[in-house]
Amino acid sequence: PPGILRPARPLDASRVAAIMYDWIEDTPWMPVLHTRAETISYAGTMIDRGWVTVAEAETVKGYVAREKTEIHALYVDTYARGHGIGTQLIEDAMQHQMTLRLWTFLANTRAQRLYERLGFHETHRTDGARNDENLPDIHYEWQRTAP
């Protein structure tokens, strides 16, 4: 497997935040809305709520933040992308729920390919007027099928 999965610990907040912040900074169409310090604080809040599972291989390489059926975030370190970590994190979440829901930006075609390959289907799109970034987005849902 790409990494060992475990619940995030408070000391993981800076690494979780760095993975998220680096993706935002490296993505030309993504506005930078928060400072690194604010991003660390947000990561700490998600960890404190018990939402975050990390994939670790020497260091934290990626994470998923999930509140019951809602996936709030999935990020993989720049240098670890394409090695199955995102798939591993989503498949782990699928083991714990009958349904999963998430949003991704319309411009994030790599994420869309991952979700669709894993069996998520689009439920609707918006023009982005209701998200902080004001970017068009897509809502996806996954349902476990009966065995």
C-alpha positions in Angstrom: 0.0 0.0 0.0 1.1 3.6 -0.6 1.0 4.6 3.1 -0.1 3.6 6.5 -3.4 5.1 7.4 -4.0 6.5 10.9 -6.1 9.2 12.6 -4.3 12.5 12.6 -2.8 13.8 15.8 -2.6 17.5 16.9 1.1 17.6 15.9 0.1 16.7 12.3 -1.7 20.1 11.9 1.3 21.9 10.3 2.0 19.1 7.9 -1.7 18.7 6.9 -1.9 22.5 6.4 1.3 22.6 4.3 -0.1 19.9 2.0 -3.3 21.9 1.5 -1.6 25.3 1.3 1.0 24.1 -1.2 -1.7 22.8 -3.5 -3.6 26.1 -3.3 -0.4 28.1 -4.1 0.6 25.8 -7.0 -2.8 25.8 -8.6 -3.1 28.9 -10.9 -6.9 29.1 -11.0 -7.2 28.8 -7.1 -7.4 32.0 -5.2 -5.3 32.2 -2.0 -7.8 33.3 0.6 -6.0 32.5 3.9 -2.5 32.8 5.4 -0.4 29.8 6.3 -1.2 30.4 9.9 -4.9 30.4 9.3 -4.6 27.2 7.3 -2.7 25.6 10.2 -5.5 26.7 12.6 -8.1 25.2 10.2 -6.2 21.9 10.0 -6.0 21.8 13.8 -9.7 22.3 14.0 -10.5 19.5 11.6 -8.1 17.2 13.5 -9.6 18.2 16.9 -13.0 17.3 15.5 -11.7 13.8 14.6 -12.3 14.3 10.8 -8.7 13.7 9.5 -7.1 10.4 8.5 -3.5 10.7 7.2 -1.5 8.5 4.9 2.0 8.2 6.3 5.1 6.9 4.6 8.0 8.3 6.6 6.1 11.6 6.7 2.4 12.5 6.1 1.9 12.3 2.3 -1.8 13.0 2.2 -5.0 13.2 4.1 -8.8 13.1 3.9 -11.1 15.1 6.2 -14.4 13.4 6.6 -17.4 14.2 8.8 -19.6 11.2 8.7 -20.8 11.0 5.0 -19.3 14.4 4.0 -15.7 14.6 2.7 -14.5 18.1 3.4 -11.0 17.8 2.0 -8.7 15.4 0.2 -5.1 16.5 -0.5 -1.9 14.7 -1.4 1.6 16.1 -1.2 2.9 17.5 -4.5 5.6 14.8 -4.8 3.4 11.9 -3.7 0.6 12.4 -6.3 -0.1 9.6 -8.8 1.0 6.8 -6.4 -2.4 5.8 -5.1 -2.6 7.7 -1.9 -5.8 9.6 -2.8 -7.4 6.3 -3.9 -6.3 4.6 -0.6 -7.8 7.4 1.5 -11.1 7.5 -0.3 -11.4 3.7 -0.3 -10.8 3.7 3.4 -13.6 6.2 3.9 -15.8 4.0 1.8 -15.3 1.2 4.3 -16.9 3.3 7.0 -20.0 4.7 5.3 -22.8 3.5 3.0 -22.8 7.0 1.3 -20.2 9.6 0.7 -20.7 13.1 -0.6 -18.2 15.8 -1.6 -17.6 18.9 -3.7 -14.8 19.6 -6.2 -14.1 22.5 -8.4 -15.1 22.3 -12.0 -11.4 23.2 -12.9 -10.1 20.3 -10.8 -10.3 17.6 -13.6 -7.7 15.4 -11.9 -10.0 15.1 -8.8 -13.0 14.4 -11.0 -11.3 11.6 -12.8 -10.4 10.0 -9.4 -13.9 10.3 -8.0 -15.6 9.0 -11.1 -13.1 6.0 -11.3 -14.0 5.2 -7.7 -17.8 5.1 -8.5 -18.9 8.6 -7.5 -21.5 10.2 -9.7 -22.3 13.9 -10.3 -25.5 15.1 -8.6 -25.3 18.8 -9.6 -23.2 21.8 -10.4 -23.1 25.4 -9.3 -21.7 28.6 -10.6 -19.6 29.0 -7.4 -21.7 31.9 -6.0 -22.1 30.0 -2.7 -18.5 28.9 -2.1 -15.7 31.1 -0.6 -13.6 30.9 -3.8 -16.4 31.9 -6.1 -15.5 29.1 -8.5 -17.9 26.8 -10.3 -18.1 23.4 -8.6 -19.5 19.9 -8.8 -21.2 17.9 -6.1 -20.5 14.1 -6.2 -22.1 11.2 -4.3 -21.1 7.6 -3.9 -23.5 4.8 -2.7 -22.3 1.4 -1.6 -24.1 -1.2 -3.8 -25.7 -4.3 -2.2 -23.4 -7.3 -2.2 
